[in-house]
Amino acid sequence: MKVSKRKIFKLSLAVLLLLVMCWATGRFHDTRCDEIVISIDSTEDVHFVEQNDVLRLIYNVVDKIEGYKMDSIDIYKIDGVLKKHPFIRSASIYKTISGKLKIDIVQRKPLLMVINNTGQSYYIDNDGIIFETSKKSSPQVIVANGFIKDKFDFSDGKVYKIDLVNGGEQGTQSDLFKLIKLIDGDDFWRDQIEQIYVNSLSEYELVPMLGKHILSIGSIEDYDKKMYILKEFYFRGLKKAGWNAYKQISVKYKNQIVCKRFKNRK
């Protein structure tokens, strides 16, 4: 039976890789940790978590790391405590043969700050997670306020996941999340809207950065179509009439745009 050179090469390569792995495992067993390398994605103005925060969390569950053998470090325990932190979206932990324990942290990035009718404030991020605000960092995001009743208990680092199907206990939050995702995903609206107001009728009003008008979309029903109509009006109607021609621009009624002018203006 003839064995091809290709098969011999593959077999030799497999044996070589096995030998390298055995050598690396043996070396890794004797290697001690000489440094903890923490990387945090501090992009834009989001700075919820600092290196000292991460180290403090780690040493709450692990006595010592530096100077200890690499294979004795319980990365699963470290991973568990980091992922429970309200401002950490994800954490990747891995060891190197050179004796480094590397930790890569991804912070939560809020899309919206909500201020409910009791004055409690909290964030909603891109994943639909509701989490507490921070004293360390105040990212510049759109603010939602008004007649918002939803209140949350953030003790012990609790976070909440918005239920887009049933709404659940979040109520208004699921509607706000849909709306802010649309705004954030559109270059024009992302630069134009600075506030979302929920009025006493649970209708949504948007406050733009440019112009003195208020944009009213009414209920969240067909919000995507309403926002499309508003955008078209901006480019075709408002551009001619002027940014400050109207007090209110409403698309709350189906297939209608109702504009209210300021008093004493024609």
C-alpha positions in Angstrom: 0.0 0.0 0.0 1.5 3.3 -1.1 1.3 6.4 1.1 1.3 9.7 -0.7 3.7 12.4 0.1 0.8 14.7 0.9 -0.4 12.3 3.6 3.1 11.9 5.0 3.4 15.7 5.2 0.1 16.1 7.0 1.0 13.4 9.5 4.4 15.0 10.1 2.8 18.4 10.6 0.2 17.0 13.1 3.0 15.3 15.1 5.0 18.5 15.1 2.0 20.5 16.3 1.4 18.0 19.1 5.0 18.2 20.2 4.8 22.0 20.3 1.6 21.9 22.3 3.1 19.5 24.8 6.2 21.8 25.1 4.0 24.9 25.5 1.8 23.2 28.1 4.8 22.1 30.1 6.3 25.6 29.9 2.9 27.2 30.7 2.6 25.0 33.8 5.8 26.5 35.3 5.1 30.1 34.2 4.1 32.6 36.8 2.0 35.7 36.2 4.2 38.8 36.2 1.6 41.3 34.9 -2.1 42.0 34.5 -2.7 43.8 31.3 -6.1 45.6 31.2 -7.5 47.1 28.0 -10.7 49.2 28.2 -12.5 50.5 25.0 -12.8 54.1 26.3 -14.2 55.5 23.1 -15.8 58.9 22.6 -16.9 60.2 26.0 -17.8 56.9 27.6 -15.5 56.3 30.7 -17.6 54.3 33.1 -14.9 51.9 34.0 -11.2 52.5 34.9 -8.4 50.0 35.4 -8.5 50.4 39.2 -12.2 49.4 39.1 -11.4 46.2 37.2 -8.6 45.4 39.6 -10.8 46.0 42.6 -13.4 43.6 41.2 -10.8 40.9 40.5 -9.3 41.0 44.0 -12.8 40.7 45.5 -12.9 37.1 44.3 -9.2 36.2 43.9 -6.6 36.7 46.6 -3.5 37.0 44.4 -2.5 36.8 40.8 0.9 38.3 40.2 3.6 35.8 41.2 1.2 32.8 41.0 1.4 30.1 38.4 -0.7 30.8 35.4 -2.6 27.5 35.5 -3.7 28.2 39.0 -5.5 31.5 38.1 -9.3 30.9 37.9 -10.3 33.0 34.9 -13.9 31.8 35.0 -14.4 33.3 38.5 -12.9 36.6 37.3 -15.0 36.5 34.2 -18.1 36.0 36.3 -17.6 39.0 38.5 -16.7 41.3 35.7 -19.8 40.5 33.6 -22.0 41.2 36.6 -20.8 44.8 36.6 -23.6 47.1 35.3 -21.2 49.2 33.1 -19.4 46.2 31.5 -21.0 44.8 28.4 -18.4 42.0 27.9 -15.0 40.9 29.1 -12.4 38.6 27.4 -9.8 37.1 29.6 -6.8 35.0 28.5 -3.4 34.0 29.6 -0.1 34.1 27.6 2.9 31.9 27.7 5.0 35.0 28.5 3.2 35.3 31.9 0.6 38.0 31.1 -3.0 37.9 32.2 -4.8 39.9 29.6 -8.3 41.4 30.2 -10.2 43.2 27.4 -13.2 45.2 28.6 -16.0 46.5 26.5 -18.2 49.1 28.2 -21.9 49.7 27.8 -22.5 52.5 25.4 -25.8 54.4 26.1 -28.0 55.6 23.3 -30.5 57.4 25.6 -30.8 58.8 29.1 -34.2 58.5 30.6 -35.5 60.8 33.4 -38.8 59.5 34.8 -41.5 61.5 36.5 -39.9 61.0 39.9 -36.5 62.4 38.8 -34.8 59.0 38.6 -32.4 58.8 35.7 -31.0 55.8 33.8 -29.6 54.7 30.5 -30.7 52.5 27.6 -27.9 51.0 25.5 -27.7 49.6 22.0 -28.6 46.1 23.3 -31.8 47.2 25.0 -30.2 47.1 28.4 -31.5 49.5 31.1 -28.7 50.4 33.6 -28.0 53.1 36.1 -26.2 56.4 35.4 -22.6 56.9 36.6 -21.0 59.7 38.7 -17.7 59.1 36.8 -19.0 59.8 33.2 -21.9 61.6 31.6 -21.9 60.8 27.9 -23.7 63.3 25.7 -26.8 61.4 24.5 -30.4 62.2 23.7 -32.6 62.7 26.8 -36.1 61.3 27.2 -38.3 62.8 29.9 -41.9 63.8 30.7 -44.7 61.5 31.9 -42.5 58.4 32.2 -43.6 56.2 35.1 -41.1 53.3 34.8 -38.9 53.1 37.8 -36.1 50.5 38.5 -34.1 49.1 41.4 -30.4 49.3 40.5 -29.1 48.1 43.8 -26.4 45.4 43.7 -25.6 46.3 40.1 -28.9 45.2 38.7 -29.6 45.8 35.0 -32.8 45.1 33.0 -33.4 43.8 29.5 -36.1 45.4 27.4 -38.8 43.0 26.2 -39.6 44.2 22.7 -42.3 41.5 22.2 -44.4 41.9 25.3 -43.1 45.1 26.8 -43.1 43.5 30.2 -42.6 45.8 33.2 -40.6 48.2 31.1 -43.7 49.7 29.5 -42.6 53.0 27.9 -39.0 51.8 27.7 -39.7 49.4 24.8 -41.2 52.2 22.8 -38.4 54.6 23.6 -35.9 51.9 22.6 -37.5 51.4 19.2 -37.5 55.2 18.6 -33.9 55.8 19.7 -32.7 52.9 17.6 -34.3 54.5 14.5 -32.8 57.9 15.4 -29.4 56.6 16.1 -29.4 54.6 12.9 -30.1 57.6 10.7 -27.4 60.2 10.2 -29.8 63.1 9.8 -31.9 62.3 12.9 -28.9 61.5 15.0 -27.6 65.0 14.4 -30.9 66.7 14.6 -32.8 65.3 17.7 -31.7 66.2 21.2 -34.7 65.3 23.3 -37.7 63.0 23.4 -40.7 64.2 25.5 -43.5 61.9 26.5 -46.6 64.0 27.2 -49.6 63.3 29.5 -51.4 61.4 26.7 -48.3 59.1 26.3 -47.6 60.7 22.9 -44.1 61.3 21.7 -42.7 64.7 20.9 -39.2 65.3 19.5 -37.1 68.4 20.2 -34.7 69.2 17.4 -31.4 71.0 17.8 -32.1 73.4 14.9 -35.4 75.3 14.6 -37.9 76.4 17.2 -40.5 73.8 16.4 -41.6 70.6 18.1 -42.1 67.4 16.1 -45.1 65.4 17.3 -45.5 61.7 16.2 -48.3 60.8 18.6 -48.3 57.1 19.6 -45.5 54.8 18.7 -47.7 53.0 16.2 -46.1 53.3 12.7 -43.3 55.4 14.1 -41.0 54.4 11.3 -43.4 55.7 8.6 -44.0 58.9 10.6 -40.3 59.6 10.9 -39.9 59.0 7.2 -42.7 61.5 6.4 -41.1 64.0 8.8 -37.8 63.6 7.1 -39.3 64.2 3.7 -41.1 67.3 5.0 -37.8 68.6 6.3 -36.1 68.4 2.9 -39.0 69.4 0.7 -41.3 71.6 2.8 -39.4 73.1 5.7 -36.4 73.9 3.6 -38.7 76.4 1.7 -40.7 77.7 4.6 -37.8 78.2 6.9 -36.6 76.4 10.0 -38.5 78.7 12.4 -41.7 79.0 10.4 -43.7 76.6 12.6 -44.3 76.1 16.3 -45.3 72.4 15.9 -45.1 69.9 13.1 -47.4 66.9 13.7 -47.7 63.5 11.9 -49.8 61.9 14.6 -52.7 61.5 12.2 -52.4 58.9 9.4 -51.2 60.4 6.1 -51.4 63.9 7.4 -48.9 66.7 8.2 -50.4 69.3 10.5 -48.3 72.5 11.0 -49.0 75.2 13.6 -47.5 78.6 13.1 -46.4 80.9 15.8 -48.9 83.6 16.8 -48.5 86.9 14.9 -46.7 85.2 12.1 -48.2 84.7 8.6 
